[in-house]
Amino acid sequence: MPPVIDLEYGGNCQLKRPKTDVLQDLQIFEKLVANYYQKQPIFYVTEEFYQDFLLEQNFSNPIWLRDIYEQPTLPDGKQWLLWQYANRGKIDGIDTYVDWNVFHGSLANYEQFRLQ
């Protein structure tokens, strides 16, 4: 699987830097990760973070969207690749909750994505 850059507000996160600075740092970090792994990173985002930072930007990274309430749609019409639809799943052998995710596409699309 390609590397993933987690972009969300969490806990007591408060943005105290200008949006332009955050986007510049993201662009630098994204290039470092892509160069190191030789794969384009996926952006794991909440809808709020996407709207605040990625909307109207020229990033072409696949989107892994977290929305545990309803099937998401992005305001700019971009299609998400992965969707985290639950954060309280259970799997035999794992004592804690796990996240449930879905891939947007066919099994053939998934195999192609997985082998990238």
N, C-alpha and C positions, 0 to 999 in steps of 0.2 A: 504494500500500500504506500502511496506517496506520503511524504511528511505532511503534518497538519499544523497550522498556526492558529492557536486558540485566541479569538478576539471577542471578548464579552466583558460586560461589567459583572463584578462578583463581590459578594460580601459588602464591605464598606467602601468599595472602589468609588472614588470621586475624581473626575477628570479635572486637573488643574493646569493642563498644558493646552496651548492653542491647537485647534484641529490640524492646522498646516504642519505643526511639529510632529504630531502623532502620525500623520500620513507620510511625512518624509522618513521618519524612523521605520515605519512599516515597509515602505518601499526598499529601504536599505536592508532590513532584516530578511524580507522576502527574497531578495537577490542572493544574499549570503546562503540562505537555506537551499535555494534552487541550485546554486553552484556547487554546494557541498554534496548534495544528494543526487544531483543531475536529474531532478524531477521537479516539476512545478508543484509547489505546496498547495494544499487545499486550505481554504479559510473556513474554520469552524466559527460560526457567528450566531448571535441572537438577532432577532429581527430589529430590536432597538439599536444595537451596535451597527448593523448593516445600514439602517436609515441614517444614523448619525455620522458615519464615516465612509462607507463604501458606495452609497448611492451617488450616482453621477461621477464616479471615479472610473479610471480606465484599467482597472485590474481585470485580468482575464482568468483569474484563478477559479477553479471549481468551488462551489459553495456547499458547505455542510451546515444546514440550518437547524437550530434547536427551537422547537415549538411543541411543548407537551400538552397544548390545549386543542389545537386544530391543525389540519393540513395547511402548511404555509404557502403563501405566494409572496413573491418579492415585488415591491412597488414599481420597479422599473421593468418588470416582465422577464427578468433573467430567470432561468430555470435552476433550481437547486439540484445537486447531484446526490447528496445524502441528506436524510432528515432524521434527527433524533426526536422521536415522538413520545418517548416515555423515559423516566429516570427511576422507576421503581419496579423494574422487571426482576424475575427470579429465575435462576438456573440451578439445576441440581449440582451440588458440589461446591457452590459458592454461597457463603453465609450472608453476604451483604447484598443490597440491591444492585442491579446493573442497569445500564442504559440500553434501550431498544432503539435500533436504527433501521432505516429502509433505504435501499438504493433506487434511484429513479432511472429505470431503464429495464431492458430485457436481460435474461441470463447471459446471452451473448455479449451484450454491452458490458455487463459486470465482469465477465471473463477478460474482455479486452482491457477494461480499466485496471483490473487486478494485475495484469501482466505488464503494465506500463512501467 
